[in-house]
Amino acid sequence: SKLMARDMPYRVILPAKYSTKSNERFPVIYLLHGLTGNYKNWVDKTDVEQFGVGYNFVIVTPDGNNGWYTDSAGAPNDKFESYIVKELIPEIERDFRVVADRGHRMIAGLSMGGYGSIKFGLKYPDMFSMVGSFSGALGAASFTEKNAGVNIGRAIDQIYGPEGSETRSSNDIFKIVRDAAPDRVKAMPFIYQSCGTEDFLIGNNRDFLALMNEKKVAHEYRE
């Protein structure tokens, strides 16, 4: 990665037809990991590899470190948003037979990755037709050491800067939806959102659901 001043690994899961249909291009799903995770998690800790083979999708699992899929205010070399959007996606579309348009490009993730996926969909609605969040840490841009504790909050303060900062404002998915004009809402990708009722992030998720309902954002929600 030129933006990150480091190598950023990722895994690619190819559908069974990829090798036999050498002229065919496939839709692509980017799957983002959660906090303290890495690019191996989706393959090593779930059945996505076995499950994905039967479907005609290319699945890409990038590494986002603990960077909240955001260009850091405090560490200028940590450009996790720019890396995914400006480097990784073009690289995948150059090196693999994927359909390089909005209708065939999706992004989803767990926890930190759920937040990142919805954020990318809202900030770059012309790039993604569907985004998915599983137990998403959707209020990430409002987390601080004071309200989210030392472990999560202190690191977020480093990435997003102080309360009220431009980095917080531009990456706050609640603010993006709240401020969206009706034509902007119509242009948003379809949002799939799920969360467990016993998950500590359930409040975050129900609040975001209420906002989507209020603004009439196209979505599916499951608990």
Buried (B, 14 or more C-beta within 10 A) or exposed (E): BEBBEEEBEBBBBBBEBBEEEEEEBBBBBBBBBBBEBBBBBBBEEEEBBEEBBEBEBBBBBBBBBBBBBBBBBEEEEBBBBBBBBBBBBEBBBEEBBBBBEBEBBBBBBBBBBBBBBBBBBBBBBEBBBBBBBBBBBBBBBBBBBEEBEEEBBEBBBBBBBEEEBEBBEBBBBBBBBEEBEEEBBEEBBBBBBBBEEEBEBBEBBBEBBEBBEEBEBEBEBEE
